[in-house]
């Protein structure tokens, strides 16, 4: 990611799915930011979803990978690329 790039959320899901998708994107040279809302740890609950962000400039390259990932795992993920 370059300084000043706009980050966009492209996926949200459980930890294993987010890290698997992150690996697929990083394999093609796309930098990824994973955000986990740790505030729920204070309530002793599991976070609803972990979010995955990429630079807006990488969206065109990442979109086919994300769509394929979601289609191959249909039924498990609800937060899809917009």
Buried (B, 14 or more C-beta within 10 A) or exposed (E): BEEEEEBBBBBBBBEEBBBEBBEBBEEEEBBBEBBEEEEEEEEEEEBEBBBBBBBEEBBEEBEEBBEEBBEEEEEEBEBEBE
